[in-house]
Amino acid sequence: MAQNHQDQDHHDHDHHAHEESELSPMDLRVRALESVLVEKGYVDPAALDALIETYETKVGPHNGARVVARAWVDPTFRARLLADATPAMRELGIGGRGGEHMVVVANTPETHNLVVCTLCSCYPWPVLGLPPVWYKSPPYRSRAVIEPRAVLGEFGVTLPASQGIRVWDSTAELRYMVLPMRPAGTAGLDEAALAALVTRDAMIGTGLPRPPGGAG
Amino acid sequence: MNGGQDLGGMHGFGPIAPEADEPRFHAAWEKRVFGLAMAMGYTGVWNLDASRSAREALPPGEYLTSSYYAIWLKALERQVRAHELATLEELSSGTVSTPPAPVARVLKGEAVEPLFARGFPSDRPVDAPARFAAGERVRARILNPAGHTRLPRYVRGHVGTVETVHGGFVFPDTNARLAGEAPQWLYTVRFCGRDLWGAEAEPGHAVSVNAFESYLEPVEPEPVP
């Protein structure tokens, strides 16, 4: 990350170089705030660049997909993951801000798990990255706890009536990730190929893994 | 706070609108707000709970009609002014006209990767033994604090079952007002959908929250007839 600071330092100036008229009121307002906080010495511009670069390009659902694939191929890892997810994920080098206290909940034929944060936007950053807008928005936050089956329907997921739905409202600093069931027909796939089937939504619970063979 | 942030169970917000190939940020200013909020959070002038509290203190009408990062921005501006880190005039003009206030820490660029990869754990030792045990029936207290709380309205007054005892964690209600971490035992409490939403609840539906010990009270056993 450190090597990129030179390049990143220019990013901000590029965007300031546009005509004033091209900047929205929000651009101007945020630029004023940033200028003041930087000039007063509260914020290091290099830290802003590093934060943005980290969460825009480095941290994302590919991390969670690696965790899921490992759990599918390694029963002892799966057991450690379900017993205490934070150290298990550290075995794969995954963890940090927004995932200090991870909990992994496994889907079964009897129970499908769905994660929400009704009060704000709590989301397991180290495994899934920053949350999508819909996860942070009133429709999902209001409805996931009262009509999860209808919510899943809007994501194109129809579960058998015999499969209950367990909703996990992230109201403290525990962060949840769903461990989906391994799709049928994947016995011959290696860990990397399995990880490619694991979508972000499958780890929130609003989706299911892709079927093998590229149909998804 | 019974504010615009406490959305569980509300009606009328319409369908969920997933966006295909959604970018992480939808405007350049959103990235800057994200970075500024993270960096200012590190200064030690306030904490994560205080930031959540500042966001949900927006009037409900404003909270519900502001985009996510607009909420972050408005709350950050309020915090900066409330802690006298900058004046309204400075934020309006973008020009500094008062001396800086002291802050405990400044996040340096080279420190971002190691610090954020390690994280900022919020578990803390608690001296007293846990009051509740896994399997115990508990009631979520009827509480309506005007300040920050993490007990959503939709579970207040309802009976659920303690599923997991997690250990001690920073108590958001006090931490948000910078009145101390006052750690408490944290539990996962599971509620039956019908208990929360009535007979028309979807079948096979259960919801859990993470509840601090002071949010919960014991349920008296049913009298034996």
Interface residues (C-beta under 8 A of the other chain):
Chain A: M1 A2 H5 H15 S24 M26 D27 R29 V30 R31 A32 L33 E34 S35 V36 L37 E39 K40 G41 Y42 V43 D44 P45 A46 A47 L48 D49 A50 L51 I52 T54 Y55 E56 G95 G96 R97 G98 G99 E100 H101 T118 L119 C120 S121 P126 G129 L130 P132 V133 W134 K136 S137 P138 P139 Y140 R141 S142 R143 V145 I146 E147 P148 R149 A150 V151 E154 F155 A161 S162 Q163 G164 I165 R166 V167 W168 D169 S170 T171 A172 E173 L174 D201
Chain B: Q5 D6 L7 G8 G9 M10 H11 F13 G14 P15 I16 A17 P18 E19 E22 R24 F25 H26 A27 A28 W29 K31 R32 V33 F34 G35 L36 M38 A39 M40 T43 R52 R55 E56 L64 Y68 A70 L73 L76 E77 V80 L85 A86 E90 L91 S92 S93 G94 T95 V96 P100 A101 V103 V106 L107 K108 G109 E110 A111 V112 E113 L115 F116 A117 R118 G119 F120 P121 S122 D123 R150 L151 P152 Y154 H166 F169 V170 P172 L186 T188 R190 L196 W197 A201 E202 P203 G204 H205 A206 V207 S208 V209 N210 A211 F212
